[in-house]
Amino acid sequence: MRICEFLLYWINFSQFGSKERGATLIEYVLIVAVIAVAVFAASQAGLVSAIQGVFTDAQDCIGGTCS
């Protein structure tokens, strides 16, 4: 019986924190900002040229000049 009481207490306690919608929104915005900075940093680190090289090699192979 104590386990059921604990679970009911925990469910009620966890619903208390769900009323903080502003904090949750801010957390999501910060996560999106971190992802955007990471994508930008990766693109500046030569990722774009590496991807272009892969597509150029694939295009050459499709055209019949694959080495």
Biopython code that builds the backbone (N, CA, C, O; Angstrom):
import numpy as np
from Bio.PDB.StructureBuilder import StructureBuilder

atoms = [
    (1, "MET", "N", (0.828, -1.202, 0.000)),
    (1, "MET", "CA", (0.000, 0.000, 0.000)),
    (1, "MET", "C", (0.861, 1.251, 0.000)),
    (1, "MET", "O", (0.442, 2.275, -0.539)),
    (2, "ARG", "N", (2.018, 1.203, 0.570)),
    (2, "ARG", "CA", (2.897, 2.370, 0.623)),
    (2, "ARG", "C", (3.387, 2.755, -0.770)),
    (2, "ARG", "O", (3.572, 3.938, -1.057)),
    (3, "ILE", "N", (3.597, 1.770, -1.632)),
    (3, "ILE", "CA", (4.060, 2.057, -2.982)),
    (3, "ILE", "C", (2.994, 2.850, -3.737)),
    (3, "ILE", "O", (3.317, 3.800, -4.450)),
    (4, "CYS", "N", (1.745, 2.471, -3.587)),
    (4, "CYS", "CA", (0.652, 3.200, -4.241)),
    (4, "CYS", "C", (0.570, 4.637, -3.738)),
    (4, "CYS", "O", (0.357, 5.561, -4.523)),
    (5, "GLU", "N", (0.735, 4.825, -2.443)),
    (5, "GLU", "CA", (0.701, 6.168, -1.881)),
    (5, "GLU", "C", (1.854, 7.009, -2.428)),
    (5, "GLU", "O", (1.683, 8.182, -2.757)),
    (6, "PHE", "N", (3.028, 6.387, -2.517)),
    (6, "PHE", "CA", (4.186, 7.099, -3.044)),
    (6, "PHE", "C", (3.964, 7.485, -4.503)),
    (6, "PHE", "O", (4.278, 8.607, -4.900)),
    (7, "LEU", "N", (3.424, 6.565, -5.304)),
    (7, "LEU", "CA", (3.175, 6.856, -6.715)),
    (7, "LEU", "C", (2.151, 7.978, -6.874)),
    (7, "LEU", "O", (2.318, 8.854, -7.723)),
    (8, "LEU", "N", (1.101, 7.957, -6.068)),
    (8, "LEU", "CA", (0.107, 9.027, -6.139)),
    (8, "LEU", "C", (0.716, 10.363, -5.729)),
    (8, "LEU", "O", (0.424, 11.396, -6.331)),
    (9, "TYR", "N", (1.559, 10.338, -4.705)),
    (9, "TYR", "CA", (2.241, 11.556, -4.276)),
    (9, "TYR", "C", (3.145, 12.069, -5.387)),
    (9, "TYR", "O", (3.165, 13.267, -5.668)),
    (10, "TRP", "N", (3.904, 11.159, -6.029)),
    (10, "TRP", "CA", (4.833, 11.552, -7.084)),
    (10, "TRP", "C", (4.086, 12.129, -8.293)),
    (10, "TRP", "O", (4.541, 13.107, -8.887)),
    (11, "ILE", "N", (2.955, 11.538, -8.659)),
    (11, "ILE", "CA", (2.173, 12.052, -9.787)),
    (11, "ILE", "C", (1.679, 13.456, -9.482)),
    (11, "ILE", "O", (1.752, 14.335, -10.340)),
    (12, "ASN", "N", (1.184, 13.677, -8.290)),
    (12, "ASN", "CA", (0.703, 15.012, -7.910)),
    (12, "ASN", "C", (1.852, 16.011, -7.870)),
    (12, "ASN", "O", (1.691, 17.164, -8.269)),
    (13, "PHE", "N", (3.009, 15.570, -7.390)),
    (13, "PHE", "CA", (4.172, 16.463, -7.309)),
    (13, "PHE", "C", (4.685, 16.809, -8.702)),
    (13, "PHE", "O", (5.065, 17.953, -8.949)),
    (14, "SER", "N", (4.702, 15.841, -9.614)),
    (14, "SER", "CA", (5.209, 16.103, -10.960)),
    (14, "SER", "C", (4.267, 17.010, -11.741)),
    (14, "SER", "O", (4.722, 17.746, -12.617)),
    (15, "GLN", "N", (2.978, 16.981, -11.452)),
    (15, "GLN", "CA", (2.042, 17.875, -12.126)),
    (15, "GLN", "C", (2.226, 19.312, -11.653)),
    (15, "GLN", "O", (1.889, 20.254, -12.371)),
    (16, "PHE", "N", (2.760, 19.480, -10.448)),
    (16, "PHE", "CA", (2.997, 20.824, -9.933)),
    (16, "PHE", "C", (4.030, 21.549, -10.795)),
    (16, "PHE", "O", (3.879, 22.741, -11.063)),
    (17, "GLY", "N", (5.066, 20.853, -11.228)),
    (17, "GLY", "CA", (6.106, 21.471, -12.035)),
    (17, "GLY", "C", (5.679, 21.750, -13.450)),
    (17, "GLY", "O", (6.307, 22.568, -14.122)),
    (18, "SER", "N", (4.636, 21.103, -13.932)),
    (18, "SER", "CA", (4.218, 21.303, -15.315)),
    (18, "SER", "C", (3.499, 22.626, -15.530)),
    (18, "SER", "O", (3.204, 22.984, -16.670)),
    (19, "LYS", "N", (3.214, 23.354, -14.470)),
    (19, "LYS", "CA", (2.540, 24.636, -14.604)),
    (19, "LYS", "C", (3.501, 25.750, -14.988)),
    (19, "LYS", "O", (3.071, 26.864, -15.286)),
    (20, "GLU", "N", (4.793, 25.461, -14.984)),
    (20, "GLU", "CA", (5.794, 26.472, -15.305)),
    (20, "GLU", "C", (6.057, 26.462, -16.809)),
    (20, "GLU", "O", (7.096, 25.971, -17.252)),
    (21, "ARG", "N", (5.143, 26.989, -17.581)),
    (21, "ARG", "CA", (5.261, 26.939, -19.037)),
    (21, "ARG", "C", (6.312, 27.913, -19.545)),
    (21, "ARG", "O", (6.963, 27.639, -20.553)),
    (22, "GLY", "N", (6.491, 29.027, -18.880)),
    (22, "GLY", "CA", (7.475, 30.005, -19.324)),
    (22, "GLY", "C", (8.885, 29.451, -19.271)),
    (22, "GLY", "O", (9.677, 29.673, -20.187)),
    (23, "ALA", "N", (9.204, 28.734, -18.206)),
    (23, "ALA", "CA", (10.531, 28.147, -18.080)),
    (23, "ALA", "C", (10.749, 27.097, -19.158)),
    (23, "ALA", "O", (11.844, 27.005, -19.712)),
    (24, "THR", "N", (9.747, 26.318, -19.459)),
    (24, "THR", "CA", (9.875, 25.295, -20.487)),
    (24, "THR", "C", (10.113, 25.930, -21.850)),
    (24, "THR", "O", (10.940, 25.444, -22.622)),
    (25, "LEU", "N", (9.411, 26.994, -22.151)),
    (25, "LEU", "CA", (9.590, 27.685, -23.421)),
    (25, "LEU", "C", (11.011, 28.218, -23.539)),
    (25, "LEU", "O", (11.637, 28.094, -24.592)),
    (26, "ILE", "N", (11.510, 28.795, -22.490)),
    (26, "ILE", "CA", (12.875, 29.323, -22.500)),
    (26, "ILE", "C", (13.882, 28.195, -22.708)),
    (26, "ILE", "O", (14.864, 28.366, -23.429)),
    (27, "GLU", "N", (13.644, 27.051, -22.083)),
    (27, "GLU", "CA", (14.546, 25.920, -22.257)),
    (27, "GLU", "C", (14.561, 25.451, -23.709)),
    (27, "GLU", "O", (15.626, 25.155, -24.250)),
    (28, "TYR", "N", (13.402, 25.379, -24.342)),
    (28, "TYR", "CA", (13.347, 24.975, -25.747)),
    (28, "TYR", "C", (14.054, 25.991, -26.642)),
    (28, "TYR", "O", (14.753, 25.610, -27.581)),
    (29, "VAL", "N", (13.877, 27.264, -26.359)),
    (29, "VAL", "CA", (14.542, 28.299, -27.152)),
    (29, "VAL", "C", (16.053, 28.182, -27.007)),
    (29, "VAL", "O", (16.780, 28.335, -27.989)),
    (30, "LEU", "N", (16.532, 27.917, -25.806)),
    (30, "LEU", "CA", (17.972, 27.760, -25.602)),
    (30, "LEU", "C", (18.510, 26.532, -26.326)),
    (30, "LEU", "O", (19.614, 26.570, -26.869)),
    (31, "ILE", "N", (17.750, 25.450, -26.343)),
    (31, "ILE", "CA", (18.186, 24.246, -27.055)),
    (31, "ILE", "C", (18.279, 24.534, -28.546)),
    (31, "ILE", "O", (19.253, 24.143, -29.190)),
    (32, "VAL", "N", (17.284, 25.210, -29.101)),
    (32, "VAL", "CA", (17.305, 25.555, -30.524)),
    (32, "VAL", "C", (18.483, 26.483, -30.828)),
    (32, "VAL", "O", (19.129, 26.342, -31.866)),
    (33, "ALA", "N", (18.763, 27.415, -29.944)),
    (33, "ALA", "CA", (19.887, 28.326, -30.156)),
    (33, "ALA", "C", (21.215, 27.581, -30.155)),
    (33, "ALA", "O", (22.084, 27.870, -30.977)),
    (34, "VAL", "N", (21.382, 26.640, -29.257)),
    (34, "VAL", "CA", (22.618, 25.849, -29.203)),
    (34, "VAL", "C", (22.774, 25.028, -30.474)),
    (34, "VAL", "O", (23.874, 24.933, -31.019)),
    (35, "ILE", "N", (21.689, 24.437, -30.949)),
    (35, "ILE", "CA", (21.746, 23.655, -32.187)),
    (35, "ILE", "C", (22.106, 24.564, -33.360)),
    (35, "ILE", "O", (22.908, 24.179, -34.212)),
    (36, "ALA", "N", (21.533, 25.746, -33.417)),
    (36, "ALA", "CA", (21.829, 26.679, -34.510)),
    (36, "ALA", "C", (23.290, 27.097, -34.489)),
    (36, "ALA", "O", (23.922, 27.178, -35.542)),
    (37, "VAL", "N", (23.830, 27.359, -33.326)),
    (37, "VAL", "CA", (25.247, 27.730, -33.221)),
    (37, "VAL", "C", (26.130, 26.562, -33.639)),
    (37, "VAL", "O", (27.149, 26.764, -34.300)),
    (38, "ALA", "N", (25.751, 25.344, -33.263)),
    (38, "ALA", "CA", (26.539, 24.167, -33.637)),
    (38, "ALA", "C", (26.521, 23.955, -35.149)),
    (38, "ALA", "O", (27.550, 23.626, -35.739)),
    (39, "VAL", "N", (25.368, 24.139, -35.776)),
    (39, "VAL", "CA", (25.281, 23.989, -37.229)),
    (39, "VAL", "C", (26.114, 25.058, -37.919)),
    (39, "VAL", "O", (26.813, 24.771, -38.892)),
    (40, "PHE", "N", (26.047, 26.265, -37.432)),
    (40, "PHE", "CA", (26.836, 27.349, -38.022)),
    (40, "PHE", "C", (28.330, 27.078, -37.871)),
    (40, "PHE", "O", (29.095, 27.279, -38.814)),
    (41, "ALA", "N", (28.744, 26.629, -36.704)),
    (41, "ALA", "CA", (30.157, 26.332, -36.471)),
    (41, "ALA", "C", (30.628, 25.184, -37.359)),
    (41, "ALA", "O", (31.745, 25.215, -37.875)),
    (42, "ALA", "N", (29.791, 24.187, -37.536)),
    (42, "ALA", "CA", (30.164, 23.065, -38.398)),
    (42, "ALA", "C", (30.297, 23.504, -39.844)),
    (42, "ALA", "O", (31.172, 23.028, -40.567)),
    (43, "SER", "N", (29.434, 24.405, -40.262)),
    (43, "SER", "CA", (29.508, 24.870, -41.652)),
    (43, "SER", "C", (30.760, 25.712, -41.870)),
    (43, "SER", "O", (31.325, 25.713, -42.964)),
    (44, "GLN", "N", (31.184, 26.408, -40.864)),
    (44, "GLN", "CA", (32.390, 27.214, -40.983)),
    (44, "GLN", "C", (33.652, 26.358, -40.903)),
    (44, "GLN", "O", (34.723, 26.798, -41.320)),
    (45, "ALA", "N", (33.539, 25.177, -40.388)),
    (45, "ALA", "CA", (34.701, 24.308, -40.198)),
    (45, "ALA", "C", (34.991, 23.462, -41.428)),
    (45, "ALA", "O", (35.787, 22.527, -41.342)),
    (46, "GLY", "N", (34.388, 23.747, -42.549)),
    (46, "GLY", "CA", (34.691, 23.024, -43.770)),
    (46, "GLY", "C", (33.716, 21.926, -44.110)),
    (46, "GLY", "O", (33.963, 21.139, -45.024)),
    (47, "LEU", "N", (32.631, 21.857, -43.403)),
    (47, "LEU", "CA", (31.646, 20.818, -43.683)),
    (47, "LEU", "C", (31.008, 21.015, -45.053)),
    (47, "LEU", "O", (30.720, 20.046, -45.756)),
    (48, "VAL", "N", (30.791, 22.256, -45.422)),
    (48, "VAL", "CA", (30.152, 22.539, -46.708)),
    (48, "VAL", "C", (31.031, 22.059, -47.854)),
    (48, "VAL", "O", (30.540, 21.417, -48.783)),
    (49, "SER", "N", (32.317, 22.361, -47.800)),
    (49, "SER", "CA", (33.202, 21.938, -48.879)),
    (49, "SER", "C", (33.343, 20.420, -48.921)),
    (49, "SER", "O", (33.491, 19.844, -49.998)),
    (50, "ALA", "N", (33.300, 19.773, -47.773)),
    (50, "ALA", "CA", (33.374, 18.311, -47.750)),
    (50, "ALA", "C", (32.136, 17.694, -48.383)),
    (50, "ALA", "O", (32.239, 16.725, -49.135)),
    (51, "ILE", "N", (30.979, 18.243, -48.087)),
    (51, "ILE", "CA", (29.742, 17.733, -48.671)),
    (51, "ILE", "C", (29.727, 17.996, -50.178)),
    (51, "ILE", "O", (29.290, 17.140, -50.948)),
    (52, "GLN", "N", (30.193, 19.155, -50.599)),
    (52, "GLN", "CA", (30.249, 19.450, -52.026)),
    (52, "GLN", "C", (31.188, 18.477, -52.739)),
    (52, "GLN", "O", (30.911, 18.062, -53.864)),
    (53, "GLY", "N", (32.287, 18.113, -52.096)),
    (53, "GLY", "CA", (33.203, 17.153, -52.683)),
    (53, "GLY", "C", (32.564, 15.791, -52.864)),
    (53, "GLY", "O", (32.787, 15.129, -53.877)),
    (54, "VAL", "N", (31.780, 15.372, -51.903)),
    (54, "VAL", "CA", (31.092, 14.088, -52.007)),
    (54, "VAL", "C", (30.113, 14.105, -53.175)),
    (54, "VAL", "O", (30.052, 13.149, -53.948)),
    (55, "PHE", "N", (29.351, 15.184, -53.307)),
    (55, "PHE", "CA", (28.385, 15.263, -54.394)),
    (55, "PHE", "C", (29.079, 15.393, -55.752)),
    (55, "PHE", "O", (28.585, 14.866, -56.749)),
    (56, "THR", "N", (30.201, 16.080, -55.801)),
    (56, "THR", "CA", (30.952, 16.180, -57.046)),
    (56, "THR", "C", (31.475, 14.808, -57.463)),
    (56, "THR", "O", (31.401, 14.438, -58.635)),
    (57, "ASP", "N", (32.008, 14.047, -56.485)),
    (57, "ASP", "CA", (32.474, 12.694, -56.795)),
    (57, "ASP", "C", (31.329, 11.812, -57.276)),
    (57, "ASP", "O", (31.503, 11.029, -58.209)),
    (58, "ALA", "N", (30.177, 11.927, -56.658)),
    (58, "ALA", "CA", (29.020, 11.129, -57.077)),
    (58, "ALA", "C", (28.571, 11.530, -58.471)),
    (58, "ALA", "O", (28.199, 10.672, -59.272)),
    (59, "GLN", "N", (28.599, 12.811, -58.766)),
    (59, "GLN", "CA", (28.203, 13.290, -60.096)),
    (59, "GLN", "C", (29.190, 12.781, -61.148)),
    (59, "GLN", "O", (28.783, 12.401, -62.246)),
    (60, "ASP", "N", (30.481, 12.772, -60.820)),
    (60, "ASP", "CA", (31.482, 12.257, -61.759)),
    (60, "ASP", "C", (31.266, 10.777, -62.017)),
    (60, "ASP", "O", (31.406, 10.320, -63.152)),
    (61, "CYS", "N", (30.928, 10.024, -60.985)),
    (61, "CYS", "CA", (30.695, 8.585, -61.161)),
    (61, "CYS", "C", (29.449, 8.330, -61.994)),
    (61, "CYS", "O", (29.419, 7.396, -62.794)),
    (62, "ILE", "N", (28.432, 9.142, -61.816)),
    (62, "ILE", "CA", (27.215, 8.987, -62.625)),
    (62, "ILE", "C", (27.520, 9.322, -64.087)),
    (62, "ILE", "O", (26.987, 8.691, -65.000)),
    (63, "GLY", "N", (28.381, 10.320, -64.300)),
    (63, "GLY", "CA", (28.743, 10.714, -65.648)),
    (63, "GLY", "C", (29.713, 9.762, -66.336)),
    (63, "GLY", "O", (29.966, 9.904, -67.533)),
    (64, "GLY", "N", (30.258, 8.800, -65.608)),
    (64, "GLY", "CA", (31.146, 7.813, -66.195)),
    (64, "GLY", "C", (32.607, 8.124, -66.070)),
    (64, "GLY", "O", (33.428, 7.397, -66.630)),
    (65, "THR", "N", (32.977, 9.169, -65.361)),
    (65, "THR", "CA", (34.388, 9.515, -65.185)),
    (65, "THR", "C", (34.854, 9.247, -63.770)),
    (65, "THR", "O", (35.685, 9.980, -63.234)),
    (66, "CYS", "N", (34.328, 8.211, -63.171)),
    (66, "CYS", "CA", (34.661, 7.890, -61.782)),
    (66, "CYS", "C", (36.075, 7.305, -61.728)),
    (66, "CYS", "O", (36.426, 6.448, -62.539)),
    (67, "SER", "N", (36.857, 7.756, -60.801)),
    (67, "SER", "CA", (38.242, 7.271, -60.701)),
    (67, "SER", "C", (38.363, 6.117, -59.747)),
    (67, "SER", "O", (39.459, 5.593, -59.549)),
]
sb = StructureBuilder()
sb.init_structure("model")
sb.init_model(0)
sb.init_chain("A")
sb.init_seg("    ")
for serial, (resi, resn, name, xyz) in enumerate(atoms, 1):
    if name == "N":
        sb.init_residue(resn, " ", resi, " ")
    sb.init_atom(name, np.array(xyz, "f"), 0.0, 1.0, " ", f" {name:<3s}", serial, name[0])
structure = sb.get_structure()
